[in-house]
Amino acid sequence: MGRLTPLEARKRRHNRVRSKVSGTPERPRLSVFRSLNNISAQIVDDTKRHTLVAASTLEPAVKVQLEGKTKTAKAEVVGKVLGERALAAGISAVVFDRGGFLYHGRVKALADGARSAGLQF
C-alpha cells in the first residue's frame, strides 16, 4: 500500500474526528470546510440532519466585507458572521468539527472569529 494523497489523509482525519464529535439540539456541530480560495462553515443538528446556520466567503452579503483582506482575515470575518447568525438563531454553544483540517491558520481564525462573536465551544 502506497502513501496517502493529501485528500485521502484529510478524509481519514475527518472520519476520525466525526466518530467522536456529533451535534445535538442543545450543542450543534460547527462544521468547517476550507478550499484553496474560500472557506465555509455551517452549524448542524446531527439528530435531525438539518443545517441551522451557515456562512461562507462566497455569499454576496459577506463578500462586501472581505475586499482587500488576506485569506486568514476572511476566515475570521466568516467566523464572526456565523457567530452573529447563530446567536440570532438562539444557538450559544457548539461542538467544533475541523473537518479533518489541521487546527491552525484559517481554521483557527474562523474559530476565533466565532468565539469573539459570543459563540462558546
C-alpha distances in whole Angstrom, upper triangle without the diagonal:
4,7,9,12,15,16,13,14,17,17,15,18,21,20,20,23,25,24,27,29,31,35,38,41,42,39,37,34,34,31,30,28,28,27,28,32,33,32,33,34,35,36,35,37,34,37,38,35,38,37,40,40,38,39,37,38,38,41,45,46,44,43,47,46,43,45,44,42,39,35,36,39,39,36,39,41,39,39,43,43,41,43,46,45,44,47,49,47,48,44,45,42,38,35,32,29,27,25,22,23,24,28,30,31,32,31,33,36,36,36,39,40,40,41,44,45,46,43,42,38
4,7,9,13,14,12,12,16,16,15,17,20,20,20,23,25,25,27,29,31,34,38,41,42,39,37,33,33,30,28,26,26,25,25,29,30,30,31,32,34,36,35,37,34,37,38,35,37,37,40,39,37,37,35,36,36,39,43,44,42,41,45,44,41,42,41,39,36,33,33,37,36,34,37,39,37,37,41,42,39,41,45,44,43,46,48,46,47,44,44,41,37,34,31,28,26,24,20,22,22,26,27,29,30,29,31,34,34,34,37,39,39,40,43,44,44,42,41,37
4,7,9,11,10,9,13,14,13,15,18,18,18,21,23,23,25,27,29,32,36,39,40,37,35,31,30,27,25,24,23,22,22,26,27,27,29,29,31,33,33,35,32,35,37,34,36,35,38,37,35,34,32,33,33,37,40,41,39,38,41,41,37,39,38,36,32,29,29,33,33,31,33,36,34,34,38,38,36,38,42,41,40,43,45,44,45,41,41,38,35,31,28,25,23,21,17,18,19,23,24,25,26,25,27,30,30,31,33,35,35,37,39,40,41,38,38,34
4,6,8,6,6,9,10,10,12,14,15,15,18,19,20,23,24,26,29,32,36,37,33,31,27,27,23,22,20,19,19,19,23,24,24,25,26,28,29,29,31,29,32,33,30,32,31,34,33,31,31,29,29,30,33,36,38,35,35,38,37,34,36,36,33,30,27,27,31,30,27,30,33,31,31,34,35,33,35,38,37,36,39,42,40,41,38,38,35,31,28,25,22,20,17,14,15,16,20,21,23,23,22,25,27,27,28,30,32,32,34,36,37,38,35,34,31
4,5,5,6,9,10,11,12,14,15,17,18,20,21,24,24,26,29,32,35,36,33,31,27,26,22,20,18,17,16,16,20,21,21,23,24,26,28,28,31,29,32,33,29,31,30,32,32,29,28,26,26,27,30,33,35,32,32,35,35,31,33,33,30,27,24,25,28,27,25,28,30,28,29,32,33,31,33,36,36,35,38,40,39,40,37,37,34,31,28,25,21,19,16,14,14,15,19,20,21,21,21,23,25,25,26,29,30,31,32,35,36,37,34,34,31
4,6,5,6,9,10,11,12,14,15,16,18,20,22,22,24,26,30,33,34,30,28,24,23,19,17,15,13,13,13,17,18,18,20,21,23,25,26,28,27,30,31,28,29,27,30,29,26,25,23,23,24,27,31,32,29,29,32,31,28,30,29,27,24,20,21,24,24,21,24,27,25,25,29,29,28,30,33,32,32,35,37,36,37,34,34,31,28,25,22,18,16,13,11,10,12,16,17,17,17,17,20,22,22,23,25,27,27,29,31,32,33,31,31,28
4,5,5,6,9,10,10,12,14,15,16,18,20,20,22,24,28,31,32,29,26,22,21,17,15,13,12,11,12,16,17,16,18,19,21,23,23,26,24,27,28,25,26,24,27,26,24,23,21,22,22,25,29,30,28,27,31,30,27,29,29,27,24,20,21,24,23,21,24,26,24,24,28,28,26,28,31,30,30,33,35,33,35,32,32,30,26,24,20,17,14,12,10,10,13,16,18,18,17,17,20,22,21,22,25,26,26,28,31,31,32,30,30,27
4,5,5,6,9,10,11,12,14,15,17,19,20,22,24,28,31,32,29,26,23,22,18,17,15,15,15,16,20,20,19,20,21,22,24,24,26,24,27,28,25,26,25,28,28,26,26,24,25,25,28,32,33,31,31,34,34,31,33,33,30,27,24,24,28,26,24,27,29,26,26,30,30,28,30,33,32,31,35,37,35,36,33,33,31,27,24,21,18,16,13,10,12,14,18,19,21,20,19,22,24,23,24,27,28,28,30,33,33,34,31,31,27
4,5,5,6,9,10,11,12,14,16,17,18,21,23,27,30,31,28,25,22,21,18,16,15,15,15,16,20,20,19,20,21,22,24,24,26,24,27,28,25,27,26,28,28,26,26,24,25,26,29,32,33,31,31,34,33,30,32,32,29,26,23,23,26,25,23,25,28,26,25,29,30,27,29,33,32,31,34,36,35,35,32,32,29,25,22,19,16,14,11,8,10,11,15,17,18,19,17,19,22,22,22,25,27,27,28,31,32,32,29,29,25
4,5,5,6,9,10,10,12,14,16,16,18,20,24,27,28,25,22,18,17,14,13,11,11,12,14,17,17,16,16,17,19,20,20,23,21,24,26,22,24,22,25,24,22,22,20,21,23,25,29,30,27,27,31,30,27,29,29,27,24,20,20,23,22,19,22,24,22,21,25,26,24,25,29,28,27,30,32,31,32,28,28,26,22,19,16,13,10,8,5,6,9,12,14,16,15,14,16,19,18,19,22,23,23,25,27,28,29,26,25,22
4,5,5,6,9,10,10,12,15,15,17,19,23,26,27,24,21,18,17,14,13,12,13,14,16,19,18,17,17,17,18,20,19,21,19,22,23,20,22,21,24,23,22,22,21,22,23,26,29,30,28,28,32,31,29,31,32,29,26,22,22,26,24,21,24,26,23,23,26,27,24,26,29,28,27,30,32,30,31,28,28,26,22,19,16,13,11,8,6,9,12,15,17,19,18,16,19,21,20,20,24,25,24,26,29,29,30,27,26,23
4,5,5,6,9,10,11,13,14,17,20,23,26,27,24,22,19,19,16,16,15,16,17,19,22,22,20,20,20,21,21,21,22,20,23,24,22,24,23,26,26,24,25,24,26,27,29,33,34,31,32,35,34,32,34,34,32,29,25,25,28,27,24,26,28,26,25,29,29,26,28,31,30,29,32,34,32,33,29,29,26,23,19,17,14,13,10,7,10,12,15,18,20,20,18,20,23,22,22,25,27,26,27,30,31,31,28,27,23
4,5,5,6,9,10,11,12,15,18,21,25,25,22,20,17,16,14,13,13,14,16,18,21,20,18,18,18,19,20,19,21,19,22,24,21,23,22,24,24,23,23,23,24,26,28,31,32,29,30,33,32,30,32,32,29,26,23,22,25,24,21,23,26,23,22,26,27,24,25,29,28,26,29,32,30,30,27,27,24,20,17,14,11,9,8,5,8,9,12,15,17,17,15,17,20,19,18,22,23,23,24,27,28,28,25,23,20
4,5,5,6,9,10,10,12,15,18,22,23,19,17,13,13,11,11,11,13,15,18,20,19,16,16,15,15,16,16,17,15,19,20,18,19,18,21,21,19,20,20,22,23,25,29,29,27,28,31,30,28,31,31,28,26,22,21,24,23,20,22,24,21,20,24,24,21,23,26,25,23,26,29,27,27,24,24,21,18,14,12,8,8,5,4,8,10,12,15,17,17,14,16,19,17,17,20,22,21,22,25,26,26,22,22,18
4,5,5,6,9,10,12,15,18,21,23,20,18,14,15,13,14,14,16,18,21,23,22,20,19,17,18,18,16,18,15,18,20,17,19,19,22,22,21,23,23,25,26,28,32,32,30,31,34,33,31,34,35,32,29,26,25,28,27,23,25,27,24,23,27,27,24,25,29,27,25,28,31,28,29,25,26,23,19,16,14,11,11,8,8,11,14,16,19,21,20,17,20,23,21,20,24,25,24,25,28,28,28,25,24,20
4,6,5,7,9,12,15,18,22,23,20,18,15,16,14,15,16,18,20,23,25,24,21,21,19,19,19,18,19,16,19,21,19,21,21,24,24,23,25,25,27,28,30,34,34,31,33,36,34,33,36,36,33,30,27,25,28,27,24,25,28,25,24,27,28,25,26,29,28,26,29,31,29,29,26,26,22,19,15,14,11,11,10,8,12,13,14,18,21,21,17,19,22,21,20,23,25,24,24,28,28,28,24,23,19
4,5,6,6,9,12,16,19,20,16,15,12,12,11,12,14,16,19,21,24,22,19,18,16,16,16,15,16,14,17,20,17,19,19,21,21,20,22,22,24,26,27,31,31,28,30,33,31,30,33,34,30,28,24,23,25,25,21,22,25,22,20,24,25,21,22,26,25,22,25,28,26,26,22,22,18,15,11,10,7,8,7,7,10,11,12,16,19,18,15,16,19,18,16,20,22,20,20,24,25,24,20,19,15
4,5,5,7,10,13,17,18,15,13,10,12,10,12,14,16,19,22,24,22,19,18,15,15,14,13,13,11,14,16,14,16,16,18,19,19,21,21,24,25,26,30,30,28,30,33,32,30,34,34,31,29,26,24,27,26,22,23,25,22,21,24,24,21,22,25,24,21,24,27,24,24,21,21,18,14,11,10,7,9,8,9,12,14,15,19,21,20,16,18,21,19,17,21,22,20,21,25,25,24,21,19,16
4,6,8,11,14,18,19,16,15,13,15,14,16,17,20,23,26,28,26,23,21,19,18,17,15,15,12,14,17,16,18,19,21,22,22,24,25,28,29,30,34,34,32,34,37,35,34,37,38,35,33,29,28,30,29,26,27,29,26,24,27,28,24,25,28,27,24,27,29,27,26,23,23,20,16,13,13,11,13,12,12,15,17,18,21,24,23,20,21,24,22,21,24,26,23,24,28,28,27,23,21,18
4,7,10,13,17,17,14,14,11,14,13,16,18,21,24,27,28,26,23,22,19,18,17,15,15,13,15,18,17,19,19,21,22,22,24,25,28,30,30,34,34,31,33,36,35,34,37,38,34,32,29,27,29,29,25,26,28,25,23,26,27,23,23,26,26,23,25,28,25,25,21,21,17,14,11,11,10,12,12,12,15,16,16,20,23,22,19,20,23,21,19,22,24,22,22,25,26,24,21,18,15
4,7,10,13,14,11,10,8,10,10,13,16,18,22,25,26,24,20,19,16,15,13,12,12,10,12,15,14,16,16,17,18,18,20,22,25,27,27,31,30,28,30,33,31,30,34,35,32,30,27,25,27,26,22,23,25,22,19,22,23,19,19,23,22,19,21,24,22,21,17,17,14,11,7,8,7,10,10,12,14,16,15,19,21,20,17,17,20,18,16,19,21,18,19,22,22,21,17,15,12
4,7,10,11,9,8,6,10,10,14,16,20,23,26,27,24,21,19,15,13,11,9,8,6,9,12,11,13,13,14,16,17,20,22,25,26,26,30,29,28,30,33,31,31,34,36,33,31,28,26,28,27,23,24,25,22,20,22,23,19,19,22,21,17,20,22,19,19,16,16,13,10,8,9,9,12,12,14,17,19,18,21,24,22,18,20,22,19,17,21,22,19,19,23,22,21,17,16,13
4,7,8,6,4,4,8,10,13,16,20,23,27,27,24,20,18,14,12,9,6,5,5,7,10,9,10,11,11,13,15,18,20,23,25,24,28,27,25,28,31,29,29,33,35,32,31,27,26,27,25,22,22,23,20,18,20,20,16,16,19,17,14,16,19,16,15,12,13,11,8,7,9,9,13,14,16,18,20,19,22,24,22,19,20,21,18,16,20,20,17,18,21,20,18,15,14,12
4,5,5,5,7,11,13,17,20,23,26,30,30,27,24,21,17,14,11,8,5,6,6,9,10,11,12,11,14,16,20,22,26,27,26,30,28,27,30,33,31,32,35,37,34,34,30,29,30,28,25,25,26,23,20,22,22,18,17,20,18,15,16,18,15,14,11,13,11,9,9,12,13,17,17,20,22,24,22,26,27,25,22,23,24,21,19,22,22,19,19,22,21,19,16,15,13
4,6,6,9,12,15,18,21,25,28,31,31,28,24,21,18,14,11,9,6,8,7,8,10,10,11,10,13,16,19,22,26,27,26,29,27,27,30,32,31,31,35,37,35,34,31,30,30,28,25,25,25,23,20,21,21,17,17,18,16,13,14,16,12,11,9,11,10,10,11,14,16,19,20,23,25,26,25,28,29,27,24,24,25,22,20,23,22,19,19,22,20,18,15,15,14
4,6,10,13,16,19,23,26,29,32,32,29,25,22,18,16,12,11,9,11,11,12,14,14,14,12,14,17,20,24,27,28,27,30,28,27,31,32,31,32,35,37,34,34,31,29,30,28,25,25,25,23,20,21,21,17,16,18,16,13,13,15,13,10,8,9,8,8,10,14,16,19,21,23,25,26,24,27,28,27,23,23,24,21,19,21,21,17,17,20,19,16,13,12,12
4,7,9,12,16,19,22,26,29,29,26,22,19,16,13,10,9,8,10,11,13,14,13,13,12,13,15,18,21,24,26,25,28,26,25,28,30,29,29,33,34,31,31,28,26,26,25,22,21,22,20,17,18,19,15,14,16,15,12,13,15,13,11,8,8,6,5,6,10,12,16,17,20,21,22,20,23,25,23,20,20,21,18,16,18,18,15,15,18,17,14,11,10,9
4,7,9,13,16,20,23,26,26,23,19,16,13,10,6,5,5,7,9,10,10,10,9,9,10,12,15,18,22,23,22,25,24,23,26,28,27,27,31,32,30,29,26,24,25,23,20,20,21,18,15,17,17,13,13,15,14,10,13,15,12,11,8,10,7,5,6,9,10,14,15,18,19,21,19,22,23,21,18,19,20,17,15,17,17,14,15,18,17,15,11,11,10
4,6,10,13,16,19,23,23,20,16,14,10,8,5,5,6,7,11,12,11,11,9,10,10,11,14,16,19,21,21,24,23,22,24,27,25,25,29,30,27,26,23,22,23,21,18,18,19,16,14,16,16,13,13,16,15,12,14,17,14,14,11,12,9,6,5,6,6,10,11,14,15,17,16,19,20,18,15,16,17,14,12,16,16,13,14,18,17,16,12,11,10
4,7,10,13,17,20,20,17,13,10,7,6,4,6,9,11,14,15,13,12,10,10,9,9,11,13,16,18,18,21,20,18,21,23,22,21,25,27,24,23,19,18,19,17,14,14,15,12,10,13,13,9,10,13,12,10,13,15,14,14,11,11,10,6,6,5,6,8,10,13,13,15,14,16,17,15,11,13,14,11,9,13,13,10,12,15,14,14,10,11,9
4,7,10,13,17,17,14,11,8,5,5,6,7,11,11,15,15,13,12,10,11,11,9,11,12,15,16,17,21,20,18,20,23,22,21,24,26,23,22,18,17,19,17,13,15,16,13,11,15,14,11,13,16,15,13,16,18,17,18,14,15,13,10,9,7,5,6,6,10,11,13,13,15,16,13,10,13,14,11,10,14,14,12,14,17,17,17,14,14,12
4,7,10,13,14,11,7,6,4,7,9,11,14,15,18,19,16,15,13,14,12,10,10,10,12,14,15,19,19,16,18,21,20,18,21,23,20,18,14,14,16,14,10,12,14,11,10,14,14,11,13,16,16,15,18,20,19,20,17,17,16,13,11,8,6,5,6,9,8,11,11,13,13,10,7,10,11,9,9,13,13,12,14,17,17,18,15,16,14
4,7,10,11,9,6,5,6,9,12,13,17,17,20,21,17,17,14,16,14,11,11,9,11,12,15,18,19,16,17,21,20,18,21,22,19,17,13,14,16,14,11,14,15,12,12,16,15,13,16,19,18,17,21,22,21,23,20,21,19,16,15,12,9,8,6,9,8,11,12,13,13,10,9,12,13,11,12,16,15,15,18,20,19,21,18,19,18
4,7,8,6,4,6,9,12,15,17,20,20,24,24,21,20,18,19,17,14,12,10,10,12,15,18,19,16,16,20,19,16,18,19,16,14,10,11,14,12,9,13,14,12,13,16,16,15,17,20,20,20,23,24,24,26,23,23,22,19,18,14,12,9,9,10,8,11,12,12,11,8,8,11,12,10,13,15,15,16,18,20,20,22,20,21,19
4,6,5,6,8,11,15,18,19,23,23,27,27,23,22,20,22,19,16,14,11,11,11,15,18,19,17,16,20,19,16,18,19,17,14,11,12,15,13,11,15,16,14,15,19,19,18,20,23,22,23,26,27,27,29,26,27,26,22,21,18,16,13,11,12,10,13,15,14,13,10,11,15,15,13,16,19,18,19,22,23,23,26,23,25,23
4,6,8,11,15,18,21,23,27,27,31,30,27,26,23,25,23,19,17,13,12,13,16,19,21,18,16,20,19,16,17,17,15,13,9,12,15,13,12,16,17,15,17,20,20,20,23,25,25,25,29,30,30,32,29,30,28,26,24,21,19,16,15,15,12,14,16,15,13,11,12,16,15,15,18,20,20,21,24,25,25,28,26,27,26
4,7,11,14,17,21,23,27,27,31,31,27,26,23,24,21,18,15,11,9,10,14,16,17,15,13,16,16,12,13,14,12,10,7,10,12,10,10,14,14,13,16,18,18,18,21,23,23,24,27,28,28,30,28,29,28,26,25,22,20,17,16,17,15,16,17,16,13,11,13,16,15,14,18,19,18,20,23,23,23,26,25,27,26
4,7,10,14,17,20,23,24,28,27,24,23,19,21,18,14,11,8,6,7,11,13,15,12,11,14,14,11,13,14,12,11,8,10,11,8,8,12,12,10,13,15,15,15,18,20,19,20,23,24,24,27,24,25,25,22,22,19,17,15,14,16,14,16,16,16,13,10,11,14,13,12,15,17,16,17,20,21,20,23,22,24,23
4,7,11,14,16,20,21,25,24,21,20,17,18,15,11,9,6,6,8,11,14,15,12,12,15,14,12,15,16,13,12,9,10,11,8,6,10,10,8,10,13,13,12,15,17,16,17,20,21,21,23,21,22,21,19,18,15,14,12,12,14,12,14,14,14,12,8,9,12,11,9,12,14,13,14,17,18,18,20,18,20,19
4,7,11,13,17,18,21,21,18,16,13,14,11,8,6,4,6,8,10,13,14,11,12,16,15,14,17,18,16,15,12,12,13,10,8,11,11,7,9,12,11,9,13,15,14,14,18,19,18,20,18,19,19,16,16,14,12,11,11,14,13,15,15,16,14,11,10,13,12,9,12,14,13,12,16,17,16,19,17,19,18
4,7,10,13,15,18,18,15,14,10,11,9,6,6,6,9,11,12,15,15,13,15,18,17,16,19,21,18,18,14,14,15,12,10,11,12,8,8,11,10,7,10,13,12,11,15,16,15,17,15,16,15,12,13,10,10,10,10,13,13,15,14,15,15,12,10,12,12,9,10,13,12,10,14,16,15,16,13,15,15
4,6,10,12,15,14,12,10,7,7,6,4,6,9,12,13,13,17,16,14,17,20,19,19,22,24,22,21,18,18,18,16,13,14,14,10,10,12,11,8,10,13,10,10,13,14,13,15,12,14,13,11,12,10,10,11,11,15,15,18,17,18,18,15,13,15,15,11,12,15,14,11,15,17,15,16,13,15,14
4,7,10,12,12,11,9,6,6,5,6,9,12,16,17,16,19,18,17,20,22,21,21,25,27,24,24,21,20,20,18,15,16,16,13,11,13,12,8,10,12,10,8,11,13,11,12,9,11,10,8,9,9,10,12,13,16,17,19,18,20,20,17,15,16,17,13,12,15,14,11,14,16,15,14,11,13,12
4,6,9,9,7,6,4,6,7,9,12,15,18,19,18,22,21,20,23,26,25,25,28,30,28,27,24,23,24,22,19,20,20,16,15,17,16,12,13,16,13,11,14,15,12,13,11,13,12,9,10,11,10,13,13,16,18,20,19,22,23,20,17,19,20,16,15,19,18,15,17,20,18,18,14,15,14
4,6,6,6,5,6,7,10,12,16,18,22,23,22,25,24,23,26,29,28,28,32,34,31,31,28,27,27,25,22,23,23,20,18,20,19,15,16,18,15,12,15,16,13,13,11,13,12,10,11,12,12,16,16,19,21,23,22,25,26,24,20,22,23,19,18,21,21,17,19,22,20,19,16,16,15
4,5,5,7,9,10,13,15,18,20,24,24,24,27,27,26,29,31,31,30,34,36,33,32,29,28,29,27,24,25,25,22,20,23,22,18,19,21,19,16,19,20,17,17,14,17,15,12,11,13,12,15,15,18,20,22,22,25,27,24,21,23,24,21,20,23,23,20,21,25,23,22,18,18,17
4,6,8,11,12,15,17,21,23,27,28,27,30,29,29,32,34,34,34,37,39,37,36,33,32,33,31,27,28,28,25,24,25,24,21,21,23,21,18,20,21,18,17,16,18,16,14,14,16,16,19,18,21,24,26,25,29,30,28,25,26,28,24,23,26,26,23,24,27,25,24,21,20,19
4,5,9,10,14,16,20,22,26,26,25,28,28,27,30,33,32,33,36,39,36,36,32,32,32,30,27,28,28,25,23,25,24,20,21,22,20,17,20,20,16,17,16,18,17,16,16,18,17,20,20,23,25,28,27,30,31,29,26,27,28,25,24,27,27,23,25,28,26,25,21,21,21
4,7,10,13,14,18,20,23,23,23,26,26,25,28,31,30,30,34,36,34,33,30,29,30,28,25,26,26,22,22,24,22,19,20,22,19,17,20,20,17,18,16,19,18,15,15,16,15,18,17,20,22,25,25,28,29,26,23,25,26,23,22,26,25,22,24,27,25,24,21,21,20
4,6,9,11,15,17,21,21,20,23,22,22,25,28,28,28,31,34,32,31,28,28,28,26,23,24,24,20,20,21,19,16,18,19,16,14,17,17,14,15,14,17,17,14,15,16,15,18,17,21,22,25,25,27,28,25,22,24,25,21,21,24,23,20,22,25,23,22,19,20,19
4,6,7,11,14,17,17,16,19,19,19,21,24,24,24,27,30,28,28,25,24,25,22,20,21,20,16,16,18,16,12,14,16,13,11,15,15,12,14,12,15,15,13,14,14,14,16,16,19,20,23,23,25,25,22,19,22,22,18,18,21,20,17,19,22,19,20,17,18,18
4,7,11,14,18,18,16,19,18,18,21,23,23,23,27,30,27,28,25,24,24,22,19,20,19,16,15,16,14,11,12,13,10,8,11,11,8,10,9,12,13,12,14,15,15,17,18,21,22,24,23,25,25,22,20,21,21,18,17,20,18,15,18,20,17,17,14,16,16
4,7,11,14,15,13,16,14,14,17,19,19,20,23,26,24,24,22,21,21,18,16,16,15,12,12,12,10,7,9,10,7,6,10,10,8,10,9,12,13,12,14,14,15,16,17,21,21,23,21,23,23,19,18,19,18,15,15,17,15,12,15,17,14,15,13,15,16
4,7,11,11,10,13,12,11,14,17,16,17,20,23,21,21,18,18,18,15,13,14,13,9,10,11,9,6,10,11,8,9,12,12,11,14,12,15,15,13,15,14,14,15,15,19,18,21,20,21,20,17,15,17,16,13,14,16,14,12,15,17,15,16,14,16,17
4,7,8,7,11,10,8,11,13,13,13,16,19,17,17,15,15,15,11,10,11,10,6,8,9,7,5,9,10,9,10,13,13,13,16,15,16,17,15,17,15,15,15,15,19,18,20,19,19,18,14,14,16,14,11,13,15,12,11,15,16,14,16,14,17,17
4,5,6,9,9,7,9,12,12,11,14,17,15,15,12,13,13,9,9,11,9,6,9,11,9,9,12,13,12,14,17,17,17,20,18,20,20,18,19,16,16,15,15,18,17,19,18,18,17,13,13,15,14,11,14,16,13,13,17,17,16,18,17,20,20
4,6,8,9,6,6,10,9,8,11,13,11,12,10,11,11,7,8,10,9,7,10,12,10,11,14,15,15,17,19,20,20,23,21,22,23,21,22,19,18,17,17,20,18,20,19,18,16,12,13,16,13,11,15,16,14,14,18,18,17,20,19,22,22
4,6,9,7,6,10,11,10,12,15,14,15,13,15,15,11,11,14,12,10,13,15,13,13,17,17,16,18,21,21,21,24,23,24,25,23,24,21,20,19,19,21,20,22,22,21,19,15,16,19,17,15,18,20,17,18,21,22,20,23,22,25,25
4,5,5,6,9,10,10,13,16,16,17,15,17,16,12,13,15,12,10,13,14,11,12,15,15,14,16,19,18,19,22,21,23,24,22,24,22,21,21,21,24,22,24,24,24,21,18,18,21,18,16,19,20,17,17,21,21,19,22,21,24,25
4,5,5,7,9,10,12,15,16,18,16,19,17,13,15,17,13,12,16,16,13,14,18,17,15,19,21,19,20,24,23,25,27,25,27,25,25,24,24,27,25,28,27,26,24,20,21,23,21,18,21,22,19,19,23,22,20,23,23,27,27
4,6,6,8,10,12,16,16,18,17,18,16,13,14,15,12,11,14,13,10,12,15,13,12,16,18,16,18,21,21,22,24,24,26,24,24,24,24,28,26,28,26,26,23,20,21,22,20,17,20,20,17,17,21,20,17,20,21,24,25
4,5,6,7,10,13,12,14,13,14,12,9,11,11,8,7,11,10,8,10,13,12,12,15,17,17,18,21,20,21,23,22,23,22,22,21,22,25,23,24,23,22,20,16,17,19,16,14,17,17,14,14,18,17,15,19,19,22,23
4,5,5,7,10,11,13,12,14,12,9,11,13,10,10,13,13,11,14,17,16,16,19,21,20,22,25,24,25,26,25,26,24,24,23,23,26,23,25,24,23,20,17,18,20,17,15,19,19,16,17,21,20,18,22,22,25,26
4,6,6,10,11,14,14,16,13,11,14,14,11,12,15,14,12,15,18,17,17,20,22,21,23,25,25,26,28,27,29,27,27,26,26,29,26,28,27,25,22,19,21,22,19,17,21,21,17,19,22,20,19,22,23,26,28
4,6,9,9,12,12,13,10,8,11,11,8,9,12,11,10,14,15,15,16,19,20,19,22,24,23,24,25,25,26,24,25,24,25,27,25,26,24,22,19,17,19,19,16,15,18,17,14,16,19,17,16,19,20,24,25
4,6,6,8,9,11,8,6,9,10,8,9,12,12,12,14,17,17,17,20,22,22,24,26,25,25,26,25,26,24,24,22,23,25,22,23,22,20,17,14,16,18,14,14,17,17,14,16,19,18,17,21,21,24,25
4,6,9,10,13,10,9,12,13,11,13,16,16,15,18,20,20,21,24,25,25,27,30,29,29,30,29,30,27,27,25,26,28,25,26,25,23,19,17,19,21,17,17,21,20,17,20,23,21,21,24,25,28,29
4,7,10,12,10,9,13,14,13,15,17,17,18,20,22,22,24,26,27,28,30,32,31,31,31,30,31,28,28,26,27,28,25,25,24,22,18,16,19,20,17,18,21,20,18,21,23,22,22,26,26,29,30
4,7,8,6,6,10,10,10,12,14,15,15,18,20,20,22,24,25,26,28,30,28,28,28,27,28,25,25,22,24,25,22,22,21,18,14,13,16,16,13,14,17,17,15,18,20,18,19,23,23,26,26
4,5,5,6,9,10,11,12,14,16,17,18,20,21,23,24,26,27,29,30,28,28,28,26,26,23,23,20,21,22,19,19,18,15,11,10,14,14,11,13,16,16,14,18,20,19,20,23,23,25,25
4,5,5,6,9,10,10,12,14,15,16,18,20,21,22,24,26,27,29,26,26,26,24,24,20,20,17,18,19,15,16,15,13,9,7,11,12,10,10,14,14,13,16,18,18,19,22,22,23,23
4,5,5,6,9,10,11,13,14,15,17,19,20,21,23,25,26,27,25,24,23,22,21,18,18,15,17,18,14,14,13,10,6,5,8,9,6,8,11,11,11,13,15,15,17,19,19,21,20
4,5,5,6,9,10,11,13,14,15,17,19,20,21,23,24,26,24,23,23,22,22,19,20,18,20,21,18,17,16,13,10,8,11,11,7,9,12,11,9,13,15,14,15,18,18,20,21
4,5,5,6,9,10,11,12,14,15,17,18,20,21,23,24,23,22,23,21,22,19,19,17,18,20,17,18,16,14,11,8,11,12,9,8,12,12,10,12,15,14,15,18,18,20,21
4,5,5,6,9,10,10,12,14,15,16,18,20,21,22,20,20,20,18,18,15,15,13,15,17,14,14,13,12,9,6,7,9,6,5,9,9,8,10,13,13,13,16,15,17,17
4,5,5,6,9,10,10,12,14,15,17,18,20,21,19,18,18,17,18,15,16,14,17,19,16,16,14,12,10,8,9,8,5,4,7,7,5,8,10,9,10,13,13,15,16
4,5,5,6,9,10,11,12,14,15,17,18,20,18,18,19,18,19,17,18,17,19,21,19,19,17,16,14,11,12,12,9,7,10,10,6,9,11,10,10,14,14,17,18
4,5,5,6,8,10,11,12,14,15,16,18,16,17,17,16,17,15,16,15,16,19,17,18,16,16,14,10,11,12,9,6,9,10,7,8,12,12,11,14,13,16,16
4,5,5,6,9,10,10,12,14,15,16,14,14,14,13,14,12,13,13,15,18,16,17,14,14,13,10,9,10,8,4,6,7,4,4,8,9,8,11,10,12,13
4,5,5,6,9,10,11,12,14,15,14,13,14,14,16,15,17,16,19,21,20,20,17,17,16,13,13,12,10,8,9,8,5,5,8,7,5,9,9,12,14
4,5,5,6,9,10,11,12,14,13,14,15,15,17,16,18,18,19,22,21,22,20,19,18,15,15,15,13,10,11,12,8,8,11,10,8,11,11,14,16
4,5,5,6,9,10,10,12,11,11,12,12,14,13,14,15,17,20,19,20,18,19,18,15,13,14,13,9,10,11,9,6,10,11,8,10,9,12,14
4,5,5,6,9,10,11,9,8,10,10,13,13,15,16,18,21,20,21,18,19,18,16,14,14,13,10,9,10,8,5,7,8,5,7,6,9,11
4,5,5,6,9,10,10,10,12,13,16,16,19,19,21,25,24,24,22,22,21,19,18,17,16,13,13,13,10,8,10,10,6,8,8,12,15
4,6,5,6,9,9,10,13,13,16,16,18,19,21,24,24,25,23,23,23,20,18,19,17,14,14,15,12,10,13,13,9,11,10,14,16
4,5,5,6,5,7,9,10,13,14,16,18,19,23,22,24,21,23,23,20,18,18,17,14,13,15,13,9,11,13,9,9,8,11,13
4,5,5,5,6,9,11,15,16,18,20,22,26,25,26,23,24,24,22,20,20,19,16,15,15,13,10,11,12,8,7,7,10,13
4,5,7,9,13,14,18,19,21,23,25,28,28,29,26,27,27,24,23,23,21,18,18,18,16,13,15,15,11,11,11,14,17
4,6,9,12,13,16,18,20,22,23,27,27,28,26,28,27,25,23,23,22,19,18,20,17,14,16,17,13,13,12,14,16
4,6,9,11,15,17,20,22,24,27,27,29,26,28,28,26,23,23,23,20,18,19,18,14,15,16,13,12,11,12,15
4,6,8,11,13,16,19,20,24,24,25,23,24,25,23,20,20,20,17,15,17,15,12,12,14,12,10,8,9,11
4,7,11,13,16,18,21,24,24,24,21,23,24,22,19,19,19,16,14,15,14,10,10,12,10,7,5,6,9
4,7,10,13,16,18,21,21,22,19,21,22,21,18,17,18,15,12,14,14,11,10,13,12,9,6,5,6
4,6,9,12,15,17,18,19,16,19,20,19,15,15,16,14,11,13,14,10,10,14,13,11,7,6,5
4,7,10,12,14,15,16,14,17,19,18,14,14,16,14,11,14,15,12,12,16,15,14,10,8,6
4,6,9,11,12,12,10,13,15,14,10,11,13,11,8,11,13,11,11,15,15,14,11,10,7
4,5,8,9,11,10,13,15,14,10,11,14,12,10,14,15,13,14,18,18,18,14,13,10
4,6,6,7,7,10,12,11,7,9,12,10,9,13,14,13,15,18,18,19,16,15,12
4,5,9,10,13,14,12,9,12,15,13,13,16,17,16,18,21,21,22,18,18,15
4,7,9,12,14,13,10,13,16,15,14,18,19,19,20,23,24,24,21,21,17
4,6,8,10,10,7,10,13,12,13,15,17,17,19,21,22,23,20,20,17
4,6,8,9,7,9,12,13,12,15,17,17,18,21,22,23,21,20,17
4,7,8,6,6,9,10,9,11,14,14,15,17,19,20,17,17,14
4,6,6,5,8,10,10,11,13,15,15,17,19,20,19,18,16
4,6,5,6,9,10,11,12,14,15,16,19,20,19,20,18
4,5,5,6,9,10,10,12,14,15,17,19,17,18,17
4,5,5,6,9,10,11,13,14,16,17,15,16,14
4,5,5,6,9,10,10,12,14,16,14,14,13
4,5,5,6,9,10,10,12,14,14,15,14
4,5,5,6,9,10,11,13,12,13,13
4,5,5,6,9,10,11,9,10,9
4,5,5,6,9,10,9,10,10
4,5,5,6,9,9,11,12
4,5,5,7,6,8,9
4,5,5,5,6,8
4,5,7,9,11
4,6,9,12
4,6,10
4,7
4
